[in-house]
Amino acid sequence: MSHSLLALVTRSSDADEARWLTHLRAAMPGEDLRSLRGMSEAERAKVDVAIVANPDPADLTLLPNLKWVHSLWAGVERLMAELQGFTAPVVRLTDPELARNMAEAVLAWTYYLQRDMPAYAQAQREKTWAPRPYVKPSQLRVGLLGLGKLGGRAAERLREAGFQVSGWSRSLKDLEGVRCHAGDAGLAALLGEADILVSLLPLTAQTRGLLNAARFAQMKPGAQIINFGRGPVIDDAALLAALQSGQIRHAVLDVFAVEPLPADHPYWTAPGVTVLPHISAETDRDTASALVAKNIAAWRSDGSLPETVDFAAGY
């Protein structure tokens, strides 16, 4: 067993930490992994790698010989915001299973909008028998904001299902069968052509409030929105106004500025909003643990690390 220790650092419950410890230890039996909560000062001095999920930054300062950090989450914007001045490399989770889960969710909730399920749910509440015209996937264009690993896989699933697909990213991508855009002009073009807009964007200084009143006005009247990226990418007041005016017909929201969504938030009761409890693509403990174990083993072997987070870019 390695003389060095690994620390699990989270703000999760003891029960959730225990579940992670079970999965991670099974994936790396040659490592000595412990929760930071139970470590002595001498043990903390032996830690060279921290595995983290929403850690308290102050906890990481308790590890004087920390070499690098492996996040159990794909999203790291909160980590970046809170670890100002932190110098150790941070590796975020890049799990193909997460991309599969997200692509599945994007397709499922795109179907939800394509088949007018919100309207049928409302008709049931009103006890109204109201068939609606069928619209084929090939008649709809889905616009994806974000064409990284998650967006690329989602685009593939949407194309297989027969939807027209456009995508927008920071730098221009080239994906088969996808109309790709980049930059401000590209964003305006995508917004203007999308029947259903799907945001998979991380939260950065550039994406915060990106979808605001001006951007909603650029969209097709009656367009629909899915947000599976980060809540603050959307200006909530602007979206509620766009829904009220009919500029936006429906919004499926899985992420919010404050989670859980407060009971008094207008999204709960706003017509045209489907609220989900951040379930679009949960981390798979087995595949995540296997990836973390692989990355730590590679570093032990030859000092190599996967791509690390760019603190300036925020991901």
SEDRENMAR-728934 format. One record per residue: residue in one letter; x, y, z of N, C-alpha, C in turn. Coordinates in steps of 0.02 Angstrom, whole numbers, plus 50000, padded with zeros to 5 digits. Layout:
BEGIN
AXYZXYZXYZ...
//
This chain:
BEGIN
M500424994050000500005000050000500445006250000S500215011249963500605017449958500685020650026H501285023350038501405026950100500995033350103S500875036250043500475042350040499735040650050L499355045650072498645044850082498255048950031L497655046650017497175050549978496635053050025A496405059150013495875062050055495255063250013L494675061250040494035062950010493785069150046V493675074450008493485080950037492825083250005T492295083450045491645085450020491275089550072R490715092450050490235095450097489605091150099S489675084850079489105080250078488955077550148S488405074050154488235070750217488715065050230D488745062850292489175057150309488975050950269A488315050050258488075044250221488305044550149D488275050450118488475051050048489225050050042E489605052850089490335051650089490485044250095A490115040750137490235033650147490115029750083R489605031750045489475028349981490045029549933W490285035749929490855037249884491475033349906L491605033049971492195029449995492165022049974T491575019049979491485012049960491655010949886H491395015249843491505014449771492235015949753L492515021249780493195023149764493705018049790R493605015649850494065010649878494045004149837A493455002349813493404996249772493784997149707A493805003249681494135004549617494885005049624M495145006649684495865007449693496085004249759P496074997549760496234994049823496944995149847G497394997349804498084998449825498195005249857E497685009449860497755016049890497415016249959D497665020750001497375021750067496965028250064L496315027450054495865033150047495455033950111R495445040150136495065041550197494705048150190S494165048850228493825055250231494245060150271L494295066250246494675071450281494405072450352R493755071350361493435072750425493735068750483G493985062750467494245058550520494995058450525M495345062750487496075062550485496395066750540S496945064150566497345067950613497795072750575E498115077250610498565081950577499135078350542A499405073050575499945069150546499725065650482E499115063050482498855059750422498735064750366R498485070550382498375075650331499025077650296A499575077450333500225079250304500465074050253K500175068050255500365062650208499945062750144V499445066950141499005067050083499335070650025D499365067149968499645070449908499105071749854V498545068149857497995069249810497345069749849A496945074749832496275075449861495755074049807I495275069849824494695068549782494125072549811V493815076949771493365081849800492685081849764A492175083749803491515085149776491235090949817N491225096749785490985102849819491335103749886P492005104149886492365104649950492335111749979D492425112150044492535118550076493265120350062P493395126050030494095127850014494545127750075A494275129550133494685129550194494945122650210D494555117450191494775110650205495405108950165L495445111450104496035109850063496665113050090T496595118550127497185121750157497455117650214L497085112650237497315108250291497785102850265L497895102750199498315097550168498955100750142P499475101250183500065105250166500485102350109N500415095850095500825092750043500415090449983L499855093749972499395091949918499715093549850K499725088549805500025089449739499515091249686W498915088249689498385089749641497715087449668V497195089549632496505088349654496115085149598H495735080049614495295076849564494575078049585S494195081649543493485082849557493075076849535L492555075349574492085070049556491525072749512W491545079149497491025082249456491325084849392A490895085149340491115088149277491125095749281G490615098549316490575105749324491035108049381V491445113049368491925115249419491895122749432E491355126149409491345133349416491325135549490R490975131849532490965133749603491655132749634L491975127349615492655126049638493125131649617M493065133849554493495139149529493365145749566A492725147149579492545153349612492805153649684E492805147849717492975147749788493715146549801L494075144049752494785142449762495235147949734Q495065154049747495475159549723496175159049754G496695159549711497375159049736497625151949744F497205147049731497405140049736497865138249678T498415134849691498905133649638498965126449616A498715121649656498785114649636498335113249575P498575109049528498165107349470497505104049491V496985105449454496325102449466496105098749403V495925092449412495675088249357494925087349368R494525088849317493805087749323493615081049293L493035078549312492815072049288492595072449215T492875068249173492665067849103492475060549091D491835059149102491595052249103491135051049043P491305046248998490875044648942490165042748963E490095039749022489425037949047489015044249062L489355049449086489015055849098488755058749032A489165058348980488965060848914488375056848887R488385050248898487825046048876487185047948913N487245048848980486665050849020486375057448996M486825062348984486595068948964486265068648895A486565065048848486275064448781485585061248785E485515056248828484865053048837484355057948863A484555062148912484095067048941483905072348889V484395074648851484255079748800483745076948750L483845070748728483385067848680482685066848711A482665064448773482025063148805481615069548813W481925074848836481545080948848481435084948784T481835083748732481685086448666481055083148638Y481005076548647480395073048628479795075748667Y479885077148730479355079848773479065086248743L479505090448717479275096648686479005095448615Q479355091148577479145089748508478445086748507R478275082448555477625079148557477095082948597D477255089348614476765093648648476515090848715M476955087448750476735084448813476515089548866P476835095448870476575100348918475845102348904A475665103048840474985104848821474495099248839Y474705092948829474265087448847474175086848923A474705088348960474645088249033474155093649057Q474195099549025473725104949042473015103049022A472935099848965472275097648943471965092648992Q472385088249018472125083449068471885087049130R472275091849154472065095649213471405099149202E471285101249139470665104749122470115099949100K470275093449098469805088349075469555089849004T470055091748962469905093548893470205088448845W469795085848799470035081148748470255085348688A470915086148679471155091148631471765088548592P471645084248541472205081948500472545087848465R473205087348458473585092648426473925089848363P474075094148315474405091748254475095088848270Y475265083448236475915080348246476455083948205V477015085348237477585088548203478165083548204K478415081848146478965076948141479615079948168P480075075748194480735078248213481085081848156S480995079448094481335082448037481095089448022Q480525091448052480255098148042480505103048095L480895100648142481135104848197481895105248198R482145111148214482865112048222483015113048296V483465108948322483695109548392484365113148392G484415118448431485035122148437485375120648502L485985118148499486365116348559486865121848575L486835124448635487335129148660487855125048698G488455124448670488975120248700489065113948659L489645113148629489785107348587490405103548610G490485103248676491025099148704490835091848702K491095087948749490945080748749490205079448760L489885083348804489175082348816488765084548756G488915090448731488535093048674488635088948611G489245086648600489375082548541488985076048542R488945072848601488565066648606487825067948598A487585073448627486875075248621486695076548548A487135080048512487015081448441486945074948402E487365070148418487345063648384486675060148395R486445060048457485805056748473485215060348439L485235066948438484695070848407484675069548331R485255069348300485285067948228485025061048212E485215056148253484965049248244484215048948248A483925053348290483195053448299482835057348244G483215060448200482915063848143482835071248149F483065074248204483015081548211483555084948169Q483405090948146483915095348120484295098148179V484955098648174485365100648231485845106348213S485845111448254486345116748251486705116948317G487305119848317487685120348379488095126648381W488215129048442488625135048452489135133548506S489755135948494490295134848542490765140848540R491215141048589491685146648595492125147148532S492385141448511492765141148448492385136648399L492445138048336492045134548285492225127148282K491715122848286491815115648282491605113148213D491775107048198491585103848136491305096948153L490645096448159490315090248177489875088048119E489915081648102489545079048046488795080148055G488485083148004487755084048005487505089448051V487965093448080487765098748126487965105448096R487495110148095487655116948072487985120548130C488635121648125489025124248181489125131848176H489075135148234489155142348239489645143948295A489925149948292490355152448346490325160048346G490515163048403490535170248408489845173448415D489835180148423489205183648434488735183048375A489005183748315488585183048255488305176048249G488725171148266488495164148263487955162748314L488005165848373487495164848425486825167648400A486845173648371486235176648346485925172248292A486345169448248486095165148195485765158848224L486075155748273485795149748303485145151248338L485125156748376484505158448411483935159548362G484085162548305483575164048257483305158048220E483675152448220483455146648182483205140848225A483305141148291483135135448334482395135448353D482075129748345481395128748371481435126748445I481945122948461482075120848531482815122448545L482935126348597483615128348615483815124448678V484385121148674484635117148731485295120148755S485325122248817485945124948845486295119548886L486915118248866487365113748904487985117548926L487935124148930488515128348942488735128049015P489395128249027489655129149095489535136449116L489595137749180489515144549204490195147849208T490285153049168490895157049168490695164349168A491195168749171491045175949168490705177649102Q490865173949049490585175348983489875172548975T489715167149010489055164049000488535166249051R488745169349105488255171549156487765176649124G487125175149128486625179649100486625179949024L486935175048992486985175148919486295175248886L485835171248914485155171148887484735176248923N484715182248895484375187948927483805190348881A483505195948898482935198448860483105199548786A483685202448773483885203748704483965197248665R484245192148697484345185748662483675182148652F483235182448701482585179248691482215182648633A482305189148625481975192848571482235190648503Q482855187948501483145185648438482875178848417M482535175448463482295168648448481635168848410K481465163148379480825162548345480255163448395P479735167048378479155167348422478875160348435G478785158648499478535152048516479065146648521A479705148548518480255143648527480235140948599Q480575135448609480585132248674481305131248697I481395130648763482065130548792482145124648840I482725121648839482935116748889483595119148918N483635119648984484275121449016484505115749060F485025112249036485355106949074486075108749091G486265115049079486955117249093487015119949164R486945126549170486965129849235486435135149239G486105135749297485545140249305485685147449287P486225150549312486345157649300486505159549228V486555154649183486625156249112485995159949088I485425158549120484785161649103484635167349152D484415172949124484155178449164483435176649181D483305174849244482645172249264482075177149249A482165183449267481635188349256481485189049182A482005188949140481905189649068481545183549040L481705177649065481365171549040480625171749061L480485173549122479785173849144479395178849102A479705184449086479365189349044479255186648973A479745183148946479685180248879479145174848877L479085171048931478555166048935477865169248939Q477815174548978477175178048986476945181148920S477425183748881477245186948817477115181848762G477325175648772477255170548721477855170048674Q478345174448683478955173948642479285167148651I479305164848714479525158048729478915154048750R478815148148719478215144348733478275139948795H478855136948803478945132448860479695132048877A479835131148941480525130348964480565124349011V481025119748995481175114149039481825115949076L481775116749141482345119149181482555113949232D483175111849229483445106849275483965109849322V484175115949309484705119249347484495126349364F484695128649423484465135049448485015138649486A484935145149493485435149049530485485146849602V484915145049632484905142349700484565135549698E484905130449724484635123749726484665120949797P484135117449820483495116549788483145123149773L482725123049720482345129149702481895131149760P481945137349785481535139549842480785138749828A480415137049879479695135649872479305141649846D479565147649857479195153549835479425156149766H479855152249732480095154549667479535154149615P479465159249572478925159349523478955153649472Y479525150549463479565145049415479095139249434W478985138249498478565132649519477865133049490T477595138949485476895139749464476815143349397A477365145449367477315149149303477055144549248P476545146749211476335142849153476915142449103G477005136549075477535135949025478205134049054V478235131949117478875129849146478815122749174T479285118549156479365111949187479985112249231V479895111049296480445111249345480685104049358L481335102949350481645096449366482155097549422P482255092549465482705093249523483435091349508H483725094349457484425093249438484575085749430I484215082749383484285075449373484475073649302S484645078549260484755076949189485345072249178A485865072949217486455068549207486845067949272E486615063349314486955062249377487605058349368T488085059649411488725055949408488605048649426D488885044149386488855036949400489445035249445R489305032949505489845031749554490345026449530D490095021349496490545015949474491025018349419T490755021449367491185023649312491625029449333A491355033849375491765039549399492345036949441S492215032249485492745029549528493285026149487A493065022549435493555019149391494005024249356L493715029749333494115034949300494595038249347V494365039849407494805042849457495385038149473A495225031849482495745026849497496255026449440K496015026549378496465026249320496925032349318N496655038249331497055044349328497575044549384I497385042349443497865042249499498415037049486A498225031249459498725026149444499225028649392A498985032249341499435034849290499915039949320W499655044149365500085049149397500605045749441R500405040649478500885036949519501425033849475S501235031449416501695027849372502205032449339D501955038049309502425042049270502325049649278G501915051549327501815058649340501355062149292S501015058349248500585061549198499895063049228L499615068649204498935070649224498515071649162P497855070349167497415072349112497405079949106E497045082449057496985089649050496715092749115T497035098049137496825101249199496405107449185V496055109649237495605115349230495995121749217D495745125649171496025132249157495675137249203F496025139649255495715143949304495475150549272A495825152849220495635159049188494975158249150A494915152549115494305151349076493725149049120G493895145749176493375143449222493145136349209Y493515132749165493345125649153493925122149119
//
